Amino acid sequence: MTQYLLALHNIAGEAVEPMSDEEMKHSWAQVSALNEELQSSGAWVFGGALHGPDTATVVKVSDGEVMTTDGPFAESKEHLGGFYVIEAEDLDAALAWASKATAAVGKPIEVRPFRDGRGA
């Protein structure tokens, strides 16, 4: 089995209408159902939602000195909003999970395989 990252992307500055309580309950129910299906199938490894990019701290070494800066590493229109790490037989199976994830969260999902220990 290969592990895949299913990365949920948010669009910076995207105008999003606030959800009603009913819409929020429906959204959480969809995500919870996806989480339960991933876990019961054995595909679930780990997942989580992230705070916005304004909460990011970047750590790097420059001339042997550790430096930290506020904000995301790269300026971009899209930023990582959450993720799943799953195990799947192949890319097609990972894409099937991504299809369910994008339907549940209503955001684009990027699918990327993890390298194995041999650099593949």
C-alpha positions in Angstrom: 0.0 0.0 0.0 1.2 3.5 -0.8 0.5 6.5 1.4 -1.0 9.6 -0.2 -1.4 13.1 0.9 -4.9 14.5 0.2 -4.3 18.3 0.6 -7.3 20.6 0.9 -6.6 24.0 -0.6 -8.3 27.3 0.3 -8.2 30.4 -1.9 -6.8 33.4 -0.1 -9.2 36.3 -0.1 -12.0 34.2 -1.5 -15.3 35.7 -0.6 -17.2 33.0 1.3 -20.7 33.5 2.5 -21.1 32.7 6.2 -22.9 29.4 6.7 -26.1 29.2 8.6 -26.2 26.9 11.6 -28.1 24.3 9.5 -25.5 24.5 6.7 -22.6 24.2 9.2 -24.2 21.1 10.7 -24.7 19.6 7.2 -21.0 20.3 6.3 -19.7 18.8 9.5 -21.9 15.7 9.0 -20.4 15.2 5.5 -16.9 15.5 6.8 -17.6 13.2 9.7 -19.1 10.6 7.4 -16.0 10.8 5.2 -13.8 10.4 8.2 -15.7 7.4 9.5 -15.6 5.8 6.0 -11.9 6.3 5.7 -11.3 4.9 9.2 -13.6 1.9 8.8 -12.0 1.0 5.4 -8.5 1.0 6.9 -7.4 3.9 4.6 -7.1 6.5 7.3 -3.6 7.2 8.6 -4.0 10.8 9.9 -5.8 14.0 9.1 -6.5 17.5 10.3 -7.7 21.0 9.6 -5.3 23.9 9.9 -5.6 27.5 11.0 -5.1 30.2 8.3 -1.8 31.1 6.8 -1.6 34.3 9.0 -0.8 31.9 11.9 2.2 30.3 10.2 5.8 30.7 11.4 8.6 29.9 9.0 11.8 28.5 10.5 15.0 28.4 8.4 18.8 28.4 8.8 20.9 31.2 7.2 24.6 31.3 7.7 24.3 28.8 10.6 21.8 31.0 12.4 18.2 29.9 13.0 15.7 32.5 11.8 11.9 32.7 12.2 9.5 34.9 10.3 5.8 35.3 10.5 3.5 34.2 7.8 3.6 31.5 5.1 6.8 30.6 3.3 5.4 31.6 -0.1 3.0 34.2 -1.1 0.2 32.6 -3.1 -3.5 32.7 -3.9 -4.0 29.2 -2.5 -2.9 27.8 0.9 -3.1 24.5 2.7 -6.3 24.4 4.8 -6.2 20.8 5.9 -5.1 17.3 4.9 -5.6 13.6 5.1 -2.8 11.0 5.0 -4.3 7.8 3.6 -3.1 4.4 2.4 -4.4 3.2 -0.9 -3.7 0.4 -3.4 -2.9 2.8 -6.2 -3.4 6.3 -7.5 -6.9 5.4 -8.8 -8.0 4.4 -5.3 -6.4 7.6 -3.8 -8.3 9.7 -6.5 -11.5 8.0 -5.5 -11.0 9.1 -1.9 -10.1 12.6 -3.1 -13.4 12.7 -5.0 -15.2 11.9 -1.8 -13.2 14.5 0.1 -13.8 17.3 -2.4 -17.5 16.5 -2.3 -17.5 16.6 1.5 -15.5 19.8 2.0 -16.3 21.7 -1.2 -12.7 22.6 -1.8 -10.0 21.4 -4.3 -8.0 18.4 -3.2 -4.4 17.8 -4.3 -3.3 14.2 -4.3 0.4 13.3 -3.9 2.1 10.0 -3.1 4.7 9.9 -0.4 8.1 8.8 -1.4 9.1 5.5 0.0 12.4 5.0 1.8 14.1 4.3 -1.5 13.4 7.7 -3.0 10.7 6.4 -5.3 
